[in-house]
Amino acid sequence: MLGRVLAERLLGRPRVLRRAPGGPAAVALTFDDGPSEWTCAIAEALEAHGCRGTFFLLGSAAHEYPEIVVALAAGGHELGNHLYSHADPERQSRSDIRAEIDRAAAAIGAAAGATPRLVRPPYCGAPHAVARAAQGGRTRFVVLRSVDPADWSSGSAAEITERVLTKAGPGDIICLHDGVAPNNSGTDSRAATAEAVALLVPALLERDLRPVTVSELLA
């Protein structure tokens, strides 16, 4: 592991992370596939408790909803790159993956005025191939997840909340969804996720697990 980390630093290759080392007394709530009509409600549920999240945005959705990208950045939330089209990186060449990263970064940057430093591949697939494709760019980390409540397949806020609270602990990166991917095979709404976040944030705070951004968690 240490040898891989040193090699990645020497090559300028982003590190692949599933959770924060050292188990800090916090968690990162992260959101994939947005922005969408549910994103602002999720952001507001976090902000109501002085918390912020990390939103891994699809480039195609950022093109469609640039005003929401602006609102997220203005609200102090962290913006990440979820590639452009939600194509599976397991089935793409390195050049195709790099094009997806760069195209999404351009769309997000055009709205927010800054290029994301974090990438999460769709399906969390082929993370080391994605890291190699991102090498030499602005990406610092390829961020996976340590808690996956599969909210994309659930229509119940209570169920999503229970799945997270059952598994979440210090340093965890929790993967939720604020948008519906183009090739979605789950529910066609993220209203349950928005409701779950409103329940989760105070519940996590009661457990002394403050929701923070991924970069804050790593710091």
Phi, psi and omega in degrees: 000312180299320179298320179294317180299315180296319179297319180297319180294317180296325182275353185072027183266136178300146175278147176263127184232142173249334179201171181278132177294146177088350177060058178297156184280060181198168174224161174249121171270120183239154188223129183252158166081000178269191002283161183205188180293344181262351187297316184295323178296321178293314179300319181293325178296324175289312184296331180300338179247016179072023182250163178225154180239176175245123184250112177273103191269139169284135178300321180296321179288324177298324175296323183282325185233060182298331181294331178285324175300316179299316182295320178298313180297318180294331179279359177086012178279155180270137180255129176241170185254120178251025184068183191267311193250355185071021173292150182285116181295341176298337185250014183242154174282167179300318181293324178294318178297315180299320178296321177296315179299310185294321181293318177294317179300321180294318181294316180292316180297324180297326180274314188269341181083008179211146181269132180299145177258354180245142177233137167234118179290147173307140182063008189054033186274149174046052187299322182285329173294321177295319178298319178295320180294327182277352184305136178088354178262203183269354183291131178260322184221142166262114191257119177262224184206152174245346174229122182233096182279003179052046180296336181296343181250006184241139176256012185244119177296321180296320180294315179298315180300314180297318181298321180290310185294332178293329188250337190289137176214179183305130177086001183286147172251115187258127185257114175238181184225128176255000179220171178251118183294153180304326181254036184301136176243010181251213179288161183260018179217149174245022177297323179296323177295317179299318178294321180295320180298321178297332176275323186291317188301308178295327179294320178292320178298323178296334179268010183060035175242085185288129175288124180227175175285165179300315181296322176293321179297319182287334181285000000 
